[in-house]
């Protein structure tokens, strides 16, 4: 009889334990983003904030960006540090590593992150991870990062808060494109003076004429890339040029325009004239 009683008790305990462990994905995500004591003290308030729960799902997955924004806006998640601290950001994707690092580098620069150090990059089982460190007074705002990534056709699909100063972002870049000017046949554009090399999307044109202002001392450096940012060819001219005509092969998607010596040689506009559609 005693054995039967303990068997029933054990069965009940296991069943009860399984029920306790079953937490819906939204609640689980919230619990991983804020401190345990904050969740316990505000659980009823959180239940109201995240109702209806369906508003925080995109299909089957939790919209982590929207969850963090709601927590932040309602004072449950503070992204600021008490003093400047070392912030570690991990970015994961299944896309091309070269392409991804270029997109993320441009995105970080556009949101004000200029001084960061690559801590690690790792390609494993088709998943690429890029980890950077920087000193900051606050953790990255996921909404701002998402808005900037969207300009390049990328989306944040999940976020993990490993600690207040250590975050992981899972990024979908299947529709990724560099957020740069796209040339069209017959539409001339002018490239203004810049401290950085100019990237251009040339996937829609067959030829490109580049004309340099008389004020420039341009020694062309032009790199040709495919859609995944693999380098195809580099054109260098060790003589000053006022005009150059490029024949663009079918697999050329982007070009990078620079100077073989210094961008200070380009004091004025470079005029791009696309010729012919692909």
C-alpha positions in Angstrom: 0.0 0.0 0.0 2.8 2.3 0.9 4.6 1.5 -2.4 1.4 2.3 -4.3 1.0 5.7 -2.4 4.6 6.7 -3.3 4.1 5.7 -6.9 1.0 7.9 -7.2 2.8 10.7 -5.4 5.8 10.4 -7.8 3.6 10.3 -10.8 1.8 13.5 -9.6 5.0 15.3 -8.9 6.4 14.6 -12.3 3.2 15.6 -13.9 3.1 18.8 -11.9 6.7 19.5 -12.7 6.1 19.2 -16.4 3.2 21.7 -16.1 5.4 24.2 -14.3 8.1 24.0 -17.0 5.8 24.6 -19.9 6.1 28.3 -20.6 4.8 29.9 -23.7 7.5 31.3 -26.1 6.5 35.0 -25.4 6.8 34.6 -21.7 10.1 32.7 -22.1 11.5 35.5 -24.2 10.5 38.2 -21.7 12.1 36.3 -18.9 15.4 36.0 -20.7 15.5 39.8 -21.4 14.9 41.2 -18.0 16.2 40.4 -14.5 14.3 37.7 -12.6 13.4 40.0 -9.7 12.0 42.6 -12.2 9.9 39.9 -13.8 8.6 38.6 -10.4 7.7 42.1 -9.2 5.9 43.1 -12.4 4.4 39.9 -13.7 0.8 41.1 -13.5 1.8 44.4 -15.2 3.7 42.4 -17.9 0.6 40.3 -18.5 -1.4 43.5 -19.2 1.4 45.0 -21.4 1.7 42.0 -23.6 -2.0 41.4 -24.1 -3.1 40.2 -26.6 0.0 38.0 -26.9 -0.7 37.5 -30.7 0.5 41.1 -31.3 4.0 40.0 -30.4 4.3 37.1 -32.8 5.4 37.1 -36.5 4.0 33.8 -37.7 5.3 31.2 -35.3 8.2 33.2 -33.8 8.2 35.9 -31.2 8.9 39.4 -32.5 11.9 40.0 -30.2 12.5 43.6 -31.4 8.9 44.6 -30.5 9.1 42.8 -27.1 12.3 44.7 -26.2 10.8 48.0 -27.4 7.7 47.5 -25.2 9.9 46.5 -22.2 12.1 49.6 -22.7 9.2 52.0 -23.2 7.6 50.9 -20.0 10.7 51.1 -17.8 11.3 47.3 -17.4 14.5 47.2 -19.5 17.2 49.8 -19.1 19.7 49.8 -21.9 21.9 52.4 -20.3 25.0 51.6 -18.2 26.0 53.4 -15.0 29.4 54.2 -16.7 30.9 53.6 -20.1 31.4 49.8 -20.4 32.7 47.2 -22.8 29.8 46.1 -24.9 30.0 42.7 -26.8 27.8 42.1 -29.8 27.4 38.8 -31.6 25.8 38.8 -35.0 24.7 35.4 -36.5 23.5 34.7 -40.0 23.4 31.9 -42.6 24.4 34.1 -45.5 27.7 35.0 -47.1 30.3 36.1 -44.5 31.9 38.8 -46.7 28.5 40.2 -47.6 27.2 40.1 -44.1 30.3 41.9 -42.5 30.0 44.6 -45.2 26.3 45.1 -44.5 26.8 45.1 -40.7 29.8 47.4 -40.9 27.8 49.9 -42.9 24.8 49.6 -40.5 26.9 50.1 -37.4 28.6 53.1 -38.9 25.2 54.6 -39.8 23.9 54.3 -36.2 27.1 55.9 -34.8 29.4 52.9 -34.0 32.7 53.8 -35.6 35.2 52.4 -33.1 34.8 48.7 -32.6 37.1 45.8 -32.6 36.4 42.4 -34.2 36.9 39.9 -31.4 36.0 36.8 -33.4 34.5 35.5 -36.6 33.5 31.9 -37.1 31.9 29.9 -39.9 30.4 26.6 -38.6 27.8 24.4 -40.2 26.7 27.2 -42.6 26.2 29.6 -39.7 28.5 32.6 -39.6 29.1 34.5 -36.3 30.8 37.9 -36.1 31.6 39.2 -32.7 32.7 42.7 -32.0 33.6 44.8 -28.9 33.2 48.5 -28.3 33.1 50.9 -25.4 29.6 52.4 -25.0 27.4 54.1 -22.5 24.4 52.0 -23.5 23.4 48.7 -25.2 22.3 48.9 -28.8 18.7 49.8 -29.3 17.3 46.9 -31.3 14.6 49.0 -33.0 17.2 51.5 -34.4 19.4 48.6 -35.5 16.4 46.9 -37.2 15.3 50.0 -39.0 18.8 50.5 -40.4 19.2 46.8 -41.4 15.9 47.0 -43.2 17.4 49.5 -45.6 19.6 46.7 -46.7 16.8 44.1 -46.9 17.8 42.4 -43.7 15.8 41.5 -40.6 16.5 40.7 -37.0 14.7 37.3 -36.3 15.8 36.8 -32.7 17.8 38.5 -29.9 19.4 37.0 -26.8 20.5 39.1 -23.8 23.4 37.1 -22.4 24.1 39.9 -19.9 23.5 43.6 -19.8 26.7 44.1 -21.8 26.6 41.0 -24.0 23.9 40.6 -26.7 23.4 38.2 -29.6 21.5 39.1 -32.8 20.2 36.5 -35.3 19.9 38.2 -38.7 18.1 37.0 -41.8 19.9 38.4 -44.9 18.3 36.2 -47.6 17.1 39.4 -49.3 20.1 41.4 -48.4 21.4 44.2 -50.7 24.0 46.9 -50.0 22.2 50.1 -49.2 23.9 52.0 -52.0 22.9 53.9 -55.2 21.6 51.6 -57.9 22.4 52.8 -61.5 19.8 52.8 -64.2 20.3 53.3 -68.0 20.4 57.0 -69.0 20.2 58.4 -65.5 23.4 60.3 -64.7 24.5 60.7 -61.1 27.2 62.7 -59.4 29.4 61.3 -56.6 30.3 63.9 -54.1 33.7 64.1 -52.4 34.0 61.6 -49.6 36.5 60.2 -47.1 35.3 56.7 -48.0 35.4 54.7 -51.2 32.1 54.7 -53.1 30.1 51.6 -53.6 27.6 51.4 -56.5 25.0 48.8 -57.5 25.6 48.3 -61.3 23.5 45.1 -61.7 21.1 46.8 -64.1 23.5 48.4 -66.6 25.9 47.1 -69.3 28.5 49.9 -69.4 29.5 52.8 -67.2 31.3 55.9 -68.1 33.0 57.8 -65.3 34.0 61.4 -65.9 36.3 63.2 -63.4 36.2 66.9 -62.7 39.1 69.0 -63.9 39.8 69.9 -60.3 40.5 66.2 -59.5 43.8 64.3 -59.8 42.1 60.9 -60.0 44.2 57.8 -60.3 41.4 55.2 -60.7 41.0 52.2 -58.4 37.9 50.2 -59.3 37.0 46.9 -57.8 34.3 44.6 -59.3 32.2 42.3 -57.1 29.4 39.7 -57.6 26.1 39.8 -55.6 27.7 38.0 -52.6 30.6 40.4 -52.6 33.2 38.1 -54.0 36.0 40.1 -55.6 36.0 39.5 -59.4 38.5 42.0 -60.7 40.4 45.1 -59.8 41.2 47.9 -62.3 44.1 50.2 -61.4 45.4 53.1 -63.4 48.7 54.7 -62.4 48.0 57.8 -64.5 45.7 60.6 -63.9 42.4 60.1 -65.7 39.6 62.4 -66.7 37.4 59.7 -68.3 37.1 55.9 -68.2 34.6 53.5 -69.8 33.8 50.3 -68.0 32.4 47.1 -69.6 30.3 45.4 -67.0 30.1 41.6 -67.2 26.9 39.8 -66.3 28.1 38.6 -62.9 29.2 42.1 -61.8 26.7 43.4 -59.2 28.7 46.0 -57.3 31.7 48.2 -58.0 33.8 50.1 -55.5 35.3 53.4 -56.8 38.4 54.8 -55.1 41.9 56.2 -55.8 45.1 54.1 -55.8 46.8 56.6 -53.7 44.4 58.7 -51.6 40.8 59.9 -51.8 42.1 63.4 -51.2 42.9 63.4 -54.9 39.1 63.5 -55.6 38.4 67.1 -54.7 35.3 67.4 -56.8 32.5 65.3 -58.4 32.8 62.1 -60.3 30.0 61.9 -62.9 28.6 58.4 -63.6 26.8 57.9 -66.9 25.2 54.4 -67.2 24.9 53.1 -70.8 22.5 50.2 -71.7 20.3 48.0 -69.6 20.9 44.4 -68.7 
